[in-house]
Amino acid sequence: MRIKAIKCLLFNTVFLLSMVRAFGQGDNCFENASGSYWPVEVGLKKNLTYGNNSYVSTFNGDSVEFEGKYFLVETQSYSNGDVKTKYWRAENEAVFSLNQEKNKQSMELPSNPEIGTRWKSSDQVWSYEVVGLTSSYSTPFCQFSGLLEVKTESSEREETVYNLFYKRGVGMIGLNVNGTPFSYIKPNQKPNERSFIAFGCEEFGTSQEIEKCTNSKISQHIRENLKAPQSAAKGRIVLNVRIGETGEVSEVTVLETVPNGEALEAEAIRVMSSMPKFIPAQVDDNQPIATNLKVPFRF
């Protein structure tokens, strides 16, 4: 199965922000997982991103009792040093949470969910609806399919819609906020990969030098070709540039835009579509893989 890699560039002059290499499918993407949509089990451990942070979720076996029911303790240890504690129990594949401050338990996921299944939290603040049983979700690491998708809204945050994606045997693997990915699962293991390379950079000695050279050539291409149109629109436009297995740009799509930014979008798309061919990314067995290049422009 094919995999993807993501780079991020920010263009005024073009500053490299970060690079996140993708991982191979297979066990790294939990393809062999099975069981309930939301496992609540001692020993379960997951690594997830969360906005600009990340956290490790663990169930070490501790539990608390509430109204004769035992809730397992989940510890979420965040990269910024925060630690959060949550409480869960499963019953016939339905999952319930415990809010100790409100002294209430609430159903988070019903057993046997079907399209259109709806429910509310015990305090009536949160509403839930099953909107997909075969949904797909893409992360920089994996392509998931066959997912349960639940739409969630809060009466206290009327402008915000949350879409949660669950994989059997794993639990939540992705969370979108107003259609934008906010949290997603990371693989536990990391195979070796080589990112795409600009022609002329392949002879450099180290991977860091090759990457620096490639980024420089991308920056140069944008500087030499971008002709900012006359437009009252200002702000940030983010493109996703797909570099196919042949090394050629195969698709450019808009991820983020500004009001009345059509002319800016068109120019940014034109420039990135004209990128010269690259040496495609590869995995250990020299198999070419597709790559996603995330490019924010600020006009």
C-alpha positions in Angstrom: 0.0 0.0 0.0 1.2 3.5 -0.8 2.2 6.0 1.7 2.6 9.8 1.9 5.0 12.3 3.3 4.3 15.9 4.2 6.6 19.0 4.2 5.6 22.5 5.2 6.9 25.6 3.5 5.9 29.2 4.3 6.3 31.7 1.5 7.0 35.3 1.7 10.5 34.6 0.6 9.8 30.9 1.5 10.8 29.8 5.0 11.0 26.1 5.8 8.9 25.5 8.8 9.0 21.8 9.4 9.1 18.4 7.8 7.1 15.4 8.9 8.0 12.1 7.1 5.2 9.6 6.6 5.2 6.0 7.7 4.4 2.8 5.8 1.0 1.1 6.1 0.7 -2.3 7.6 1.0 -2.8 11.4 2.2 0.7 11.7 -1.2 1.8 10.6 -3.1 -0.7 12.8 -4.4 -2.6 9.7 -4.5 -5.9 11.7 -6.5 -4.3 14.6 -10.0 -5.7 15.4 -12.5 -5.5 18.2 -14.7 -2.7 19.4 -14.7 0.9 18.1 -13.5 2.2 21.5 -11.4 -0.3 23.4 -11.1 0.4 27.2 -8.4 -2.0 28.2 -5.6 -2.1 30.7 -2.3 -1.7 29.0 -3.7 0.2 26.0 -1.3 2.9 24.8 -1.7 5.4 22.0 0.3 8.4 20.7 -1.7 11.3 19.2 -1.2 14.8 18.0 -3.4 17.5 19.6 -3.3 20.9 17.9 0.3 22.1 18.3 1.0 19.5 20.9 1.0 15.7 21.2 0.1 13.4 24.0 0.5 9.8 25.1 -2.7 8.0 26.3 -2.2 5.1 28.7 -4.4 2.8 30.8 -2.2 1.5 33.6 -5.0 -0.5 35.4 -6.1 2.1 38.0 -9.9 2.5 38.4 -12.5 4.4 40.3 -16.0 3.3 41.4 -19.1 5.3 40.7 -22.7 4.0 41.4 -21.4 0.5 41.5 -19.6 0.7 38.2 -15.8 0.8 37.7 -14.2 3.3 35.4 -10.7 2.7 34.1 -8.3 5.7 34.5 -6.8 7.1 31.3 -3.7 9.3 31.7 -3.0 11.8 29.0 0.6 13.1 29.2 1.1 16.1 26.9 4.3 17.3 25.2 3.9 20.7 26.9 4.0 19.1 30.3 0.3 19.0 31.1 -1.2 15.8 32.4 -5.0 15.1 32.2 -6.9 12.3 33.7 -10.1 10.8 32.3 -12.4 7.9 33.3 -14.0 5.4 31.0 -15.9 2.1 31.1 -17.2 -0.2 28.4 -20.4 -2.2 28.5 -21.5 -4.3 25.6 -19.2 -2.2 23.4 -21.0 1.0 24.5 -18.6 3.5 26.2 -19.3 5.8 29.1 -17.3 8.6 30.6 -17.3 9.9 34.2 -17.2 13.6 35.0 -16.2 13.7 38.7 -16.8 17.4 39.0 -20.4 17.1 37.9 -20.8 13.6 39.6 -22.3 12.2 36.4 -21.6 9.5 33.9 -22.5 10.0 30.2 -22.6 7.7 27.1 -19.9 8.6 24.6 -20.6 5.8 22.1 -23.6 3.4 21.9 -23.4 -0.3 21.2 -24.2 -1.3 17.6 -24.1 2.3 16.1 -26.0 2.8 12.9 -26.2 5.8 10.5 -28.5 8.4 12.1 -28.1 7.1 15.7 -28.4 10.2 17.9 -27.9 10.8 21.6 -27.0 13.5 24.1 -24.6 13.8 27.1 -26.2 13.4 30.5 -26.0 17.2 31.1 -27.6 17.8 27.6 -24.7 20.0 26.5 -23.3 17.7 23.9 -25.2 16.1 21.0 -23.9 13.2 18.9 -24.9 11.7 15.6 -23.4 8.7 13.7 -22.8 10.0 10.2 -20.6 7.3 8.7 -19.8 3.6 9.1 -17.3 3.4 6.2 -15.7 6.8 6.4 -12.0 7.4 5.5 -9.4 9.5 7.2 -5.9 10.6 6.1 -3.0 11.5 8.4 0.6 12.4 7.4 1.3 8.8 8.4 -1.6 6.6 7.3 -4.7 6.2 5.1 -7.6 4.8 7.1 -10.9 3.4 5.8 -13.9 1.6 7.1 -14.2 4.0 10.1 -17.1 4.9 12.3 -17.7 8.7 12.1 -19.5 10.6 14.8 -20.5 14.3 14.5 -20.5 16.1 17.8 -21.7 19.6 18.7 -21.9 21.6 22.0 -24.7 24.0 22.9 -21.9 26.1 24.5 -19.9 26.3 21.3 -22.5 26.8 18.6 -20.0 27.7 15.9 -18.0 24.5 16.2 -18.6 21.1 14.7 -16.4 18.1 15.7 -16.1 15.0 13.6 -14.5 12.0 15.4 -13.3 8.9 13.5 -13.0 5.5 15.2 -11.2 2.4 14.0 -12.1 -1.1 15.4 -9.6 -2.3 17.9 -7.9 1.1 18.1 -10.4 3.7 19.1 -10.3 7.3 18.0 -7.7 7.8 15.2 -8.7 11.3 14.1 -10.6 14.4 15.1 -11.6 17.3 12.8 -12.7 20.6 14.1 -14.9 22.5 11.5 -13.5 20.2 8.9 -9.9 20.7 9.7 -7.7 17.9 11.3 -6.9 18.8 14.9 -5.9 15.5 16.4 -4.8 12.2 14.9 -3.0 9.0 15.9 0.6 8.4 15.3 2.2 5.0 14.5 4.2 3.3 17.2 7.0 2.3 14.9 8.9 4.2 12.2 10.3 2.6 9.1 13.1 4.2 7.2 12.1 6.4 4.3 13.8 8.9 1.9 12.0 12.0 1.0 11.7 13.4 -2.5 14.8 15.1 -3.9 15.2 17.9 -6.4 17.4 17.0 -9.4 20.9 18.3 -8.8 20.7 17.7 -5.1 21.1 13.9 -5.1 24.9 14.1 -5.0 25.1 16.0 -1.7 26.7 13.9 1.1 24.1 13.9 3.9 20.4 13.7 4.1 20.3 17.2 5.8 22.3 18.7 2.9 20.1 17.0 0.3 17.0 18.3 2.1 18.4 21.8 2.4 19.3 21.8 -1.3 15.8 20.6 -2.3 14.1 23.2 -0.2 16.3 25.9 -1.7 15.3 24.8 -5.2 11.6 24.9 -4.3 12.1 28.4 -2.8 13.9 29.6 -5.9 11.2 28.3 -8.2 8.5 30.2 -6.2 10.6 33.4 -6.1 11.2 33.3 -9.8 7.7 32.5 -10.9 5.3 34.0 -8.4 3.6 37.1 -9.7 1.3 38.3 -7.0 -1.9 39.6 -8.6 -3.5 42.9 -7.8 -6.0 42.0 -5.2 -7.6 43.6 -2.2 -7.6 40.2 -0.5 -4.8 39.6 2.0 -3.9 36.7 4.3 -2.7 33.1 4.2 -3.5 30.5 1.5 -2.4 26.9 2.1 -2.0 24.5 -0.8 -1.5 20.7 -0.8 0.8 19.8 -3.6 0.8 16.1 -4.4 4.1 14.8 -5.9 3.3 11.4 -7.5 5.3 8.2 -7.7 6.9 9.5 -10.9 8.2 12.6 -9.1 5.8 15.0 -11.0 3.3 17.3 -9.5 0.0 15.4 -10.0 -2.5 17.5 -8.1 -2.7 20.9 -6.3 -5.6 21.6 -4.0 -6.5 24.5 -1.7 -6.6 23.6 2.0 -7.0 27.1 3.4 -7.9 30.4 1.8 -9.1 34.0 2.4 -12.3 35.8 1.5 -12.3 36.8 -2.2 -9.0 35.1 -2.6 -9.7 33.4 -6.0 -7.0 35.3 -7.9 -4.4 34.6 -5.2 -5.4 30.9 -5.2 -5.1 30.7 -9.0 -1.6 32.2 -9.0 -0.3 30.0 -6.2 -1.8 26.9 -7.9 -0.2 27.9 -11.2 3.3 28.3 -9.6 3.2 25.0 -7.7 1.7 23.1 -10.7 4.8 24.2 -12.8 7.3 22.7 -10.3 9.9 20.7 -12.2 10.0 16.9 -11.8 11.6 15.5 -8.6 13.3 12.2 -7.8 10.3 10.6 -6.0 10.3 9.6 -2.4 11.1 6.0 -1.6 10.8 3.4 1.2 13.4 0.8 2.2 12.9 -1.4 -0.8 13.4 1.5 -3.2 9.7 1.5 -4.0 8.6 5.0 -5.1 5.8 6.6 -3.0 3.6 9.6 -3.5 4.3 12.7 -1.4 2.2 15.6 -0.1 3.8 19.0 0.1 1.9 21.4 2.3 2.7 25.0 1.2 1.3 28.1 3.0 1.6 31.4 1.1 1.1 34.7 2.8 0.0 37.6 0.5 
